[in-house]
Amino acid sequence: MNTVRMGLIGAGGWGSMHARTYAGMPGAELHGVADADPARAKALADKHGARAYASTDALLTDPDIDAVAVVTPDFAHDEVLLAAARAGKHILAEKPLAMTVGACERIVTAAEESGVMLMVDFHARWSPPLYKAWEAIREGEIGAPRHVYYRLNDRIFVPTEMLPWAGRTTVLWFVGSHAIDTVRWLIGDEVARVYAVSRRGLLQGRGIDTPDYYQSMLEFRSGATAVIENSWILPNSMPNIVDVKCEIVGDEGALYVDQSHNRALEKYTGTTGSYPDVFVMPSIYGAQCGFAADSIRHFVDRVREGQKPMISGYDGLMVTKVICAIEESIRTKQPVDLD
């Protein structure tokens, strides 16, 4: 396949980043856009010379579309992904794959039965600092990983201003899904047991019914452990919207990653100080760059080559299993074993 004709479902901020990536990538074409808001779909489609569809069904029944990117809110994946698989479209799903284990299993099965590729966009695997850490672990430079600390937090701007649907998800689904997959990938193993706590109050006081933060302990089959922190109540005075830190201790060494406050670039104006994004999704000479775009390019390249992506629907299923176990642990105040 010389050119992959992409259909984009979801025309919000992250969907716009997808559109810019396809527009600047040889071998990809943004063919069409659908969104719950038809006017937003038309605006994004017009900007990139694509077609706007009146509905998701109309996009999925277009035989000219080879693959779709599903960039809808966390809670709105299930039916769209099932319909895309049954329509025979290759699928790039934004995380989480779905918010129940049963839905994930149905989606994975539907993709297998239709013979289409299914990739979940866990783009942290393309982060240069995290990739170099993963590479060092694979090459045995720190020995076997023993314990990991991973922090992936957001400013309170995210649930109160950026996401109108924050009350229909949690920070665990929104960014914790990335954190869980990243730790699975770094350690190279599956989670055997979880124990977790979360607290509510601050966001509820602002009319948003969702937990403020989660702190989760993961035990892996190998005996390695990980502590994951996911919060979205950091003060808006923080220089970054996202706060990312990771440390990996092995039996022969250690790795430390600062992906958000590394001071690769500091900017101070008369009123504010910030550390502009130079890794995730910077724009350089008008082109979409960064590792968030690299994962999208990987999917398109694999569709063009007829090869399986490095991330599968199975990875999305396993992350959802871990999150559901974390929620069960919080309800029961007990450790929860995974199958």
PAVOKOL-842782 format. One record per residue (C-alpha): residue number from 1; chain; x, y, z. Coordinates in steps of 0.05 Angstrom, whole numbers, plus 5000, padded with zeros to 4 digits. Layout:
! residues N
<kefi num="NUM" chaine="A" u="X" v="Y" w="Z"/>
...
//
This chain:
! residues 339
<kefi num="1" chaine="A" u="5000" v="5000" w="5000"/>
<kefi num="2" chaine="A" u="5032" v="5066" w="4978"/>
<kefi num="3" chaine="A" u="4987" v="5114" w="5016"/>
<kefi num="4" chaine="A" u="4944" v="5100" w="5077"/>
<kefi num="5" chaine="A" u="4879" v="5139" w="5073"/>
<kefi num="6" chaine="A" u="4861" v="5156" w="5145"/>
<kefi num="7" chaine="A" u="4794" v="5170" w="5175"/>
<kefi num="8" chaine="A" u="4796" v="5211" w="5239"/>
<kefi num="9" chaine="A" u="4740" v="5202" w="5290"/>
<kefi num="10" chaine="A" u="4745" v="5258" w="5341"/>
<kefi num="11" chaine="A" u="4765" v="5329" w="5321"/>
<kefi num="12" chaine="A" u="4785" v="5358" w="5389"/>
<kefi num="13" chaine="A" u="4854" v="5381" w="5410"/>
<kefi num="14" chaine="A" u="4887" v="5312" w="5405"/>
<kefi num="15" chaine="A" u="4849" v="5297" w="5341"/>
<kefi num="16" chaine="A" u="4878" v="5361" w="5312"/>
<kefi num="17" chaine="A" u="4947" v="5336" w="5328"/>
<kefi num="18" chaine="A" u="4932" v="5272" w="5291"/>
<kefi num="19" chaine="A" u="4909" v="5312" w="5231"/>
<kefi num="20" chaine="A" u="4973" v="5354" w="5230"/>
<kefi num="21" chaine="A" u="5014" v="5290" w="5234"/>
<kefi num="22" chaine="A" u="4980" v="5258" w="5174"/>
<kefi num="23" chaine="A" u="4984" v="5323" w="5135"/>
<kefi num="24" chaine="A" u="5060" v="5325" w="5142"/>
<kefi num="25" chaine="A" u="5074" v="5251" w="5132"/>
<kefi num="26" chaine="A" u="5093" v="5219" w="5065"/>
<kefi num="27" chaine="A" u="5050" v="5157" w="5055"/>
<kefi num="28" chaine="A" u="4991" v="5183" w="5094"/>
<kefi num="29" chaine="A" u="4930" v="5222" w="5074"/>
<kefi num="30" chaine="A" u="4876" v="5251" w="5119"/>
<kefi num="31" chaine="A" u="4816" v="5229" w="5078"/>
<kefi num="32" chaine="A" u="4759" v="5246" w="5125"/>
<kefi num="33" chaine="A" u="4738" v="5271" w="5194"/>
<kefi num="34" chaine="A" u="4677" v="5256" w="5237"/>
<kefi num="35" chaine="A" u="4659" v="5285" w="5305"/>
<kefi num="36" chaine="A" u="4599" v="5290" w="5351"/>
<kefi num="37" chaine="A" u="4601" v="5364" w="5333"/>
<kefi num="38" chaine="A" u="4593" v="5367" w="5257"/>
<kefi num="39" chaine="A" u="4616" v="5439" w="5254"/>
<kefi num="40" chaine="A" u="4681" v="5420" w="5288"/>
<kefi num="41" chaine="A" u="4691" v="5362" w="5241"/>
<kefi num="42" chaine="A" u="4681" v="5408" w="5181"/>
<kefi num="43" chaine="A" u="4729" v="5460" w="5207"/>
<kefi num="44" chaine="A" u="4785" v="5409" w="5216"/>
<kefi num="45" chaine="A" u="4771" v="5374" w="5150"/>
<kefi num="46" chaine="A" u="4770" v="5440" w="5112"/>
<kefi num="47" chaine="A" u="4836" v="5460" w="5143"/>
<kefi num="48" chaine="A" u="4870" v="5398" w="5115"/>
<kefi num="49" chaine="A" u="4832" v="5388" w="5050"/>
<kefi num="50" chaine="A" u="4794" v="5328" w="5076"/>
<kefi num="51" chaine="A" u="4721" v="5308" w="5075"/>
<kefi num="52" chaine="A" u="4675" v="5319" w="5134"/>
<kefi num="53" chaine="A" u="4624" v="5265" w="5149"/>
<kefi num="54" chaine="A" u="4557" v="5274" w="5181"/>
<kefi num="55" chaine="A" u="4567" v="5214" w="5226"/>
<kefi num="56" chaine="A" u="4617" v="5161" w="5247"/>
<kefi num="57" chaine="A" u="4577" v="5109" w="5209"/>
<kefi num="58" chaine="A" u="4583" v="5149" w="5145"/>
<kefi num="59" chaine="A" u="4658" v="5152" w="5153"/>
<kefi num="60" chaine="A" u="4664" v="5078" w="5169"/>
<kefi num="61" chaine="A" u="4624" v="5057" w="5108"/>
<kefi num="62" chaine="A" u="4668" v="5096" w="5060"/>
<kefi num="63" chaine="A" u="4707" v="5044" w="5020"/>
<kefi num="64" chaine="A" u="4762" v="5095" w="5005"/>
<kefi num="65" chaine="A" u="4784" v="5096" w="5078"/>
<kefi num="66" chaine="A" u="4837" v="5045" w="5097"/>
<kefi num="67" chaine="A" u="4847" v="5059" w="5171"/>
<kefi num="68" chaine="A" u="4816" v="5100" w="5226"/>
<kefi num="69" chaine="A" u="4842" v="5136" w="5287"/>
<kefi num="70" chaine="A" u="4792" v="5137" w="5344"/>
<kefi num="71" chaine="A" u="4806" v="5200" w="5385"/>
<kefi num="72" chaine="A" u="4742" v="5205" w="5424"/>
<kefi num="73" chaine="A" u="4736" v="5216" w="5500"/>
<kefi num="74" chaine="A" u="4756" v="5158" w="5546"/>
<kefi num="75" chaine="A" u="4684" v="5134" w="5556"/>
<kefi num="76" chaine="A" u="4665" v="5136" w="5482"/>
<kefi num="77" chaine="A" u="4710" v="5082" w="5452"/>
<kefi num="78" chaine="A" u="4672" v="5016" w="5456"/>
<kefi num="79" chaine="A" u="4619" v="5021" w="5401"/>
<kefi num="80" chaine="A" u="4663" v="5062" w="5354"/>
<kefi num="81" chaine="A" u="4720" v="5012" w="5358"/>
<kefi num="82" chaine="A" u="4674" v="4952" w="5349"/>
<kefi num="83" chaine="A" u="4641" v="4985" w="5288"/>
<kefi num="84" chaine="A" u="4709" v="5002" w="5258"/>
<kefi num="85" chaine="A" u="4734" v="4930" w="5266"/>
<kefi num="86" chaine="A" u="4670" v="4902" w="5235"/>
<kefi num="87" chaine="A" u="4677" v="4952" w="5178"/>
<kefi num="88" chaine="A" u="4745" v="4923" w="5162"/>
<kefi num="89" chaine="A" u="4785" v="4985" w="5179"/>
<kefi num="90" chaine="A" u="4854" v="4982" w="5211"/>
<kefi num="91" chaine="A" u="4850" v="5018" w="5278"/>
<kefi num="92" chaine="A" u="4893" v="5065" w="5319"/>
<kefi num="93" chaine="A" u="4857" v="5073" w="5385"/>
<kefi num="94" chaine="A" u="4874" v="5127" w="5434"/>
<kefi num="95" chaine="A" u="4879" v="5102" w="5505"/>
<kefi num="96" chaine="A" u="4845" v="5071" w="5541"/>
<kefi num="97" chaine="A" u="4823" v="5016" w="5493"/>
<kefi num="98" chaine="A" u="4758" v="5013" w="5533"/>
<kefi num="99" chaine="A" u="4737" v="5023" w="5605"/>
<kefi num="100" chaine="A" u="4715" v="4951" w="5619"/>
<kefi num="101" chaine="A" u="4751" v="4886" w="5609"/>
<kefi num="102" chaine="A" u="4691" v="4857" w="5572"/>
<kefi num="103" chaine="A" u="4690" v="4913" w="5522"/>
<kefi num="104" chaine="A" u="4765" v="4906" w="5510"/>
<kefi num="105" chaine="A" u="4757" v="4832" w="5498"/>
<kefi num="106" chaine="A" u="4701" v="4844" w="5448"/>
<kefi num="107" chaine="A" u="4742" v="4896" w="5410"/>
<kefi num="108" chaine="A" u="4804" v="4851" w="5407"/>
<kefi num="109" chaine="A" u="4762" v="4793" w="5383"/>
<kefi num="110" chaine="A" u="4727" v="4834" w="5330"/>
<kefi num="111" chaine="A" u="4794" v="4860" w="5303"/>
<kefi num="112" chaine="A" u="4821" v="4789" w="5300"/>
<kefi num="113" chaine="A" u="4759" v="4762" w="5265"/>
<kefi num="114" chaine="A" u="4762" v="4819" w="5214"/>
<kefi num="115" chaine="A" u="4836" v="4811" w="5202"/>
<kefi num="116" chaine="A" u="4851" v="4884" w="5217"/>
<kefi num="117" chaine="A" u="4909" v="4915" w="5255"/>
<kefi num="118" chaine="A" u="4892" v="4944" w="5323"/>
<kefi num="119" chaine="A" u="4942" v="4988" w="5359"/>
<kefi num="120" chaine="A" u="4931" v="5027" w="5423"/>
<kefi num="121" chaine="A" u="4968" v="5093" w="5422"/>
<kefi num="122" chaine="A" u="5012" v="5086" w="5484"/>
<kefi num="123" chaine="A" u="5060" v="5138" w="5456"/>
<kefi num="124" chaine="A" u="5105" v="5141" w="5517"/>
<kefi num="125" chaine="A" u="5142" v="5082" w="5486"/>
<kefi num="126" chaine="A" u="5169" v="5132" w="5435"/>
<kefi num="127" chaine="A" u="5193" v="5182" w="5487"/>
<kefi num="128" chaine="A" u="5268" v="5190" w="5476"/>
<kefi num="129" chaine="A" u="5286" v="5190" w="5551"/>
<kefi num="130" chaine="A" u="5241" v="5131" w="5567"/>
<kefi num="131" chaine="A" u="5264" v="5093" w="5505"/>
<kefi num="132" chaine="A" u="5336" v="5102" w="5526"/>
<kefi num="133" chaine="A" u="5318" v="5075" w="5595"/>
<kefi num="134" chaine="A" u="5282" v="5016" w="5563"/>
<kefi num="135" chaine="A" u="5342" v="5003" w="5519"/>
<kefi num="136" chaine="A" u="5390" v="5005" w="5578"/>
<kefi num="137" chaine="A" u="5346" v="4954" w="5615"/>
<kefi num="138" chaine="A" u="5343" v="4908" w="5553"/>
<kefi num="139" chaine="A" u="5419" v="4911" w="5547"/>
<kefi num="140" chaine="A" u="5428" v="4891" w="5620"/>
<kefi num="141" chaine="A" u="5462" v="4956" w="5642"/>
<kefi num="142" chaine="A" u="5425" v="4960" w="5709"/>
<kefi num="143" chaine="A" u="5413" v="4886" w="5718"/>
<kefi num="144" chaine="A" u="5343" v="4862" w="5732"/>
<kefi num="145" chaine="A" u="5293" v="4917" w="5750"/>
<kefi num="146" chaine="A" u="5273" v="4912" w="5823"/>
<kefi num="147" chaine="A" u="5230" v="4973" w="5837"/>
<kefi num="148" chaine="A" u="5202" v="5031" w="5796"/>
<kefi num="149" chaine="A" u="5171" v="5097" w="5815"/>
<kefi num="150" chaine="A" u="5130" v="5131" w="5761"/>
<kefi num="151" chaine="A" u="5095" v="5198" w="5769"/>
<kefi num="152" chaine="A" u="5048" v="5224" w="5715"/>
<kefi num="153" chaine="A" u="5007" v="5282" w="5741"/>
<kefi num="154" chaine="A" u="4968" v="5341" w="5712"/>
<kefi num="155" chaine="A" u="4953" v="5411" w="5733"/>
<kefi num="156" chaine="A" u="4882" v="5423" w="5757"/>
<kefi num="157" chaine="A" u="4872" v="5461" w="5692"/>
<kefi num="158" chaine="A" u="4861" v="5394" w="5657"/>
<kefi num="159" chaine="A" u="4798" v="5369" w="5694"/>
<kefi num="160" chaine="A" u="4769" v="5439" w="5707"/>
<kefi num="161" chaine="A" u="4782" v="5475" w="5641"/>
<kefi num="162" chaine="A" u="4811" v="5430" w="5587"/>
<kefi num="163" chaine="A" u="4764" v="5370" w="5592"/>
<kefi num="164" chaine="A" u="4690" v="5384" w="5594"/>
<kefi num="165" chaine="A" u="4679" v="5309" w="5606"/>
<kefi num="166" chaine="A" u="4727" v="5300" w="5665"/>
<kefi num="167" chaine="A" u="4669" v="5278" w="5709"/>
<kefi num="168" chaine="A" u="4659" v="5218" w="5663"/>
<kefi num="169" chaine="A" u="4729" v="5191" w="5671"/>
<kefi num="170" chaine="A" u="4785" v="5191" w="5722"/>
<kefi num="171" chaine="A" u="4858" v="5213" w="5722"/>
<kefi num="172" chaine="A" u="4874" v="5138" w="5726"/>
<kefi num="173" chaine="A" u="4841" v="5126" w="5658"/>
<kefi num="174" chaine="A" u="4863" v="5192" w="5628"/>
<kefi num="175" chaine="A" u="4938" v="5189" w="5643"/>
<kefi num="176" chaine="A" u="4945" v="5129" w="5689"/>
<kefi num="177" chaine="A" u="4934" v="5083" w="5630"/>
<kefi num="178" chaine="A" u="4997" v="5111" w="5599"/>
<kefi num="179" chaine="A" u="5035" v="5102" w="5664"/>
<kefi num="180" chaine="A" u="5014" v="5030" w="5673"/>
<kefi num="181" chaine="A" u="5033" v="5011" w="5602"/>
<kefi num="182" chaine="A" u="5100" v="5047" w="5608"/>
<kefi num="183" chaine="A" u="5118" v="5009" w="5671"/>
<kefi num="184" chaine="A" u="5096" v="4942" w="5639"/>
<kefi num="185" chaine="A" u="5140" v="4958" w="5579"/>
<kefi num="186" chaine="A" u="5200" v="4980" w="5620"/>
<kefi num="187" chaine="A" u="5199" v="4920" w="5666"/>
<kefi num="188" chaine="A" u="5179" v="4872" w="5610"/>
<kefi num="189" chaine="A" u="5129" v="4835" w="5652"/>
<kefi num="190" chaine="A" u="5056" v="4831" w="5671"/>
<kefi num="191" chaine="A" u="5023" v="4855" w="5736"/>
<kefi num="192" chaine="A" u="5005" v="4800" w="5785"/>
<kefi num="193" chaine="A" u="4976" v="4840" w="5843"/>
<kefi num="194" chaine="A" u="4955" v="4912" w="5858"/>
<kefi num="195" chaine="A" u="4939" v="4952" w="5919"/>
<kefi num="196" chaine="A" u="4915" v="5024" w="5914"/>
<kefi num="197" chaine="A" u="4884" v="5084" w="5948"/>
<kefi num="198" chaine="A" u="4851" v="5147" w="5921"/>
<kefi num="199" chaine="A" u="4818" v="5208" w="5950"/>
<kefi num="200" chaine="A" u="4762" v="5255" w="5930"/>
<kefi num="201" chaine="A" u="4743" v="5325" w="5952"/>
<kefi num="202" chaine="A" u="4776" v="5382" w="5916"/>
<kefi num="203" chaine="A" u="4746" v="5369" w="5848"/>
<kefi num="204" chaine="A" u="4679" v="5348" w="5878"/>
<kefi num="205" chaine="A" u="4678" v="5417" w="5911"/>
<kefi num="206" chaine="A" u="4682" v="5446" w="5841"/>
<kefi num="207" chaine="A" u="4624" v="5404" w="5816"/>
<kefi num="208" chaine="A" u="4667" v="5350" w="5781"/>
<kefi num="209" chaine="A" u="4651" v="5281" w="5808"/>
<kefi num="210" chaine="A" u="4718" v="5247" w="5800"/>
<kefi num="211" chaine="A" u="4776" v="5228" w="5846"/>
<kefi num="212" chaine="A" u="4832" v="5278" w="5857"/>
<kefi num="213" chaine="A" u="4888" v="5228" w="5855"/>
<kefi num="214" chaine="A" u="4909" v="5155" w="5858"/>
<kefi num="215" chaine="A" u="4970" v="5121" w="5888"/>
<kefi num="216" chaine="A" u="4979" v="5049" w="5864"/>
<kefi num="217" chaine="A" u="5027" v="4994" w="5882"/>
<kefi num="218" chaine="A" u="5038" v="4941" w="5828"/>
<kefi num="219" chaine="A" u="5071" v="4874" w="5840"/>
<kefi num="220" chaine="A" u="5097" v="4839" w="5777"/>
<kefi num="221" chaine="A" u="5103" v="4764" w="5765"/>
<kefi num="222" chaine="A" u="5179" v="4770" w="5767"/>
<kefi num="223" chaine="A" u="5176" v="4800" w="5838"/>
<kefi num="224" chaine="A" u="5191" v="4871" w="5815"/>
<kefi num="225" chaine="A" u="5147" v="4926" w="5843"/>
<kefi num="226" chaine="A" u="5124" v="4994" w="5819"/>
<kefi num="227" chaine="A" u="5092" v="5053" w="5853"/>
<kefi num="228" chaine="A" u="5050" v="5097" w="5806"/>
<kefi num="229" chaine="A" u="5023" v="5165" w="5825"/>
<kefi num="230" chaine="A" u="4969" v="5198" w="5783"/>
<kefi num="231" chaine="A" u="4940" v="5265" w="5805"/>
<kefi num="232" chaine="A" u="4905" v="5321" w="5769"/>
<kefi num="233" chaine="A" u="4902" v="5373" w="5823"/>
<kefi num="234" chaine="A" u="4971" v="5404" w="5816"/>
<kefi num="235" chaine="A" u="4969" v="5480" w="5822"/>
<kefi num="236" chaine="A" u="4962" v="5519" w="5758"/>
<kefi num="237" chaine="A" u="5025" v="5558" w="5777"/>
<kefi num="238" chaine="A" u="5066" v="5496" w="5758"/>
<kefi num="239" chaine="A" u="5110" v="5512" w="5697"/>
<kefi num="240" chaine="A" u="5083" v="5451" w="5659"/>
<kefi num="241" chaine="A" u="5013" v="5423" w="5649"/>
<kefi num="242" chaine="A" u="5042" v="5353" w="5658"/>
<kefi num="243" chaine="A" u="5091" v="5329" w="5712"/>
<kefi num="244" chaine="A" u="5129" v="5266" w="5692"/>
<kefi num="245" chaine="A" u="5183" v="5232" w="5733"/>
<kefi num="246" chaine="A" u="5209" v="5160" w="5732"/>
<kefi num="247" chaine="A" u="5262" v="5123" w="5770"/>
<kefi num="248" chaine="A" u="5281" v="5050" w="5758"/>
<kefi num="249" chaine="A" u="5326" v="5013" w="5807"/>
<kefi num="250" chaine="A" u="5358" v="4948" w="5785"/>
<kefi num="251" chaine="A" u="5403" v="4900" w="5822"/>
<kefi num="252" chaine="A" u="5464" v="4929" w="5786"/>
<kefi num="253" chaine="A" u="5446" v="5003" w="5775"/>
<kefi num="254" chaine="A" u="5392" v="5055" w="5768"/>
<kefi num="255" chaine="A" u="5359" v="5102" w="5717"/>
<kefi num="256" chaine="A" u="5326" v="5169" w="5730"/>
<kefi num="257" chaine="A" u="5281" v="5205" w="5680"/>
<kefi num="258" chaine="A" u="5256" v="5276" w="5684"/>
<kefi num="259" chaine="A" u="5212" v="5287" w="5623"/>
<kefi num="260" chaine="A" u="5176" v="5351" w="5642"/>
<kefi num="261" chaine="A" u="5219" v="5393" w="5688"/>
<kefi num="262" chaine="A" u="5286" v="5378" w="5656"/>
<kefi num="263" chaine="A" u="5299" v="5451" w="5638"/>
<kefi num="264" chaine="A" u="5319" v="5434" w="5567"/>
<kefi num="265" chaine="A" u="5286" v="5501" w="5553"/>
<kefi num="266" chaine="A" u="5265" v="5553" w="5604"/>
<kefi num="267" chaine="A" u="5222" v="5613" w="5585"/>
<kefi num="268" chaine="A" u="5211" v="5673" w="5630"/>
<kefi num="269" chaine="A" u="5168" v="5732" w="5610"/>
<kefi num="270" chaine="A" u="5148" v="5793" w="5651"/>
<kefi num="271" chaine="A" u="5093" v="5753" w="5685"/>
<kefi num="272" chaine="A" u="5105" v="5678" w="5680"/>
<kefi num="273" chaine="A" u="5157" v="5624" w="5677"/>
<kefi num="274" chaine="A" u="5149" v="5559" w="5637"/>
<kefi num="275" chaine="A" u="5186" v="5500" w="5609"/>
<kefi num="276" chaine="A" u="5159" v="5494" w="5537"/>
<kefi num="277" chaine="A" u="5147" v="5425" w="5509"/>
<kefi num="278" chaine="A" u="5206" v="5400" w="5469"/>
<kefi num="279" chaine="A" u="5190" v="5325" w="5471"/>
<kefi num="280" chaine="A" u="5117" v="5308" w="5466"/>
<kefi num="281" chaine="A" u="5086" v="5349" w="5409"/>
<kefi num="282" chaine="A" u="5127" v="5410" w="5390"/>
<kefi num="283" chaine="A" u="5116" v="5442" w="5322"/>
<kefi num="284" chaine="A" u="5180" v="5456" w="5283"/>
<kefi num="285" chaine="A" u="5177" v="5499" w="5220"/>
<kefi num="286" chaine="A" u="5102" v="5486" w="5220"/>
<kefi num="287" chaine="A" u="5110" v="5410" w="5220"/>
<kefi num="288" chaine="A" u="5083" v="5366" w="5276"/>
<kefi num="289" chaine="A" u="5142" v="5335" w="5313"/>
<kefi num="290" chaine="A" u="5152" v="5299" w="5379"/>
<kefi num="291" chaine="A" u="5142" v="5228" w="5403"/>
<kefi num="292" chaine="A" u="5066" v="5234" w="5405"/>
<kefi num="293" chaine="A" u="5069" v="5241" w="5329"/>
<kefi num="294" chaine="A" u="5122" v="5186" w="5324"/>
<kefi num="295" chaine="A" u="5074" v="5133" w="5350"/>
<kefi num="296" chaine="A" u="5022" v="5154" w="5299"/>
<kefi num="297" chaine="A" u="5073" v="5150" w="5243"/>
<kefi num="298" chaine="A" u="5092" v="5080" w="5267"/>
<kefi num="299" chaine="A" u="5020" v="5057" w="5259"/>
<kefi num="300" chaine="A" u="5014" v="5086" w="5189"/>
<kefi num="301" chaine="A" u="5080" v="5056" w="5168"/>
<kefi num="302" chaine="A" u="5060" v="4987" w="5194"/>
<kefi num="303" chaine="A" u="4994" v="4991" w="5156"/>
<kefi num="304" chaine="A" u="5032" v="5010" w="5093"/>
<kefi num="305" chaine="A" u="5080" v="4952" w="5102"/>
<kefi num="306" chaine="A" u="5028" v="4901" w="5123"/>
<kefi num="307" chaine="A" u="5064" v="4888" w="5189"/>
<kefi num="308" chaine="A" u="5036" v="4885" w="5259"/>
<kefi num="309" chaine="A" u="5047" v="4947" w="5302"/>
<kefi num="310" chaine="A" u="5092" v="4941" w="5363"/>
<kefi num="311" chaine="A" u="5033" v="4955" w="5409"/>
<kefi num="312" chaine="A" u="4971" v="4912" w="5403"/>
<kefi num="313" chaine="A" u="4900" v="4908" w="5429"/>
<kefi num="314" chaine="A" u="4926" v="4858" w="5480"/>
<kefi num="315" chaine="A" u="4967" v="4914" w="5512"/>
<kefi num="316" chaine="A" u="4904" v="4956" w="5517"/>
<kefi num="317" chaine="A" u="4866" v="4898" w="5548"/>
<kefi num="318" chaine="A" u="4921" v="4886" w="5600"/>
<kefi num="319" chaine="A" u="4922" v="4959" w="5620"/>
<kefi num="320" chaine="A" u="4847" v="4959" w="5629"/>
<kefi num="321" chaine="A" u="4851" v="4896" w="5672"/>
<kefi num="322" chaine="A" u="4902" v="4931" w="5717"/>
<kefi num="323" chaine="A" u="4859" v="4994" w="5723"/>
<kefi num="324" chaine="A" u="4797" v="4953" w="5740"/>
<kefi num="325" chaine="A" u="4836" v="4915" w="5793"/>
<kefi num="326" chaine="A" u="4861" v="4981" w="5822"/>
<kefi num="327" chaine="A" u="4789" v="5006" w="5827"/>
<kefi num="328" chaine="A" u="4769" v="4941" w="5861"/>
<kefi num="329" chaine="A" u="4826" v="4948" w="5910"/>
<kefi num="330" chaine="A" u="4803" v="5018" w="5928"/>
<kefi num="331" chaine="A" u="4732" v="4994" w="5939"/>
<kefi num="332" chaine="A" u="4752" v="4935" w="5982"/>
<kefi num="333" chaine="A" u="4813" v="4965" w="6015"/>
<kefi num="334" chaine="A" u="4849" v="4899" w="5999"/>
<kefi num="335" chaine="A" u="4903" v="4876" w="5950"/>
<kefi num="336" chaine="A" u="4873" v="4847" w="5886"/>
<kefi num="337" chaine="A" u="4905" v="4790" w="5847"/>
<kefi num="338" chaine="A" u="4902" v="4790" w="5771"/>
<kefi num="339" chaine="A" u="4892" v="4727" w="5730"/>
//
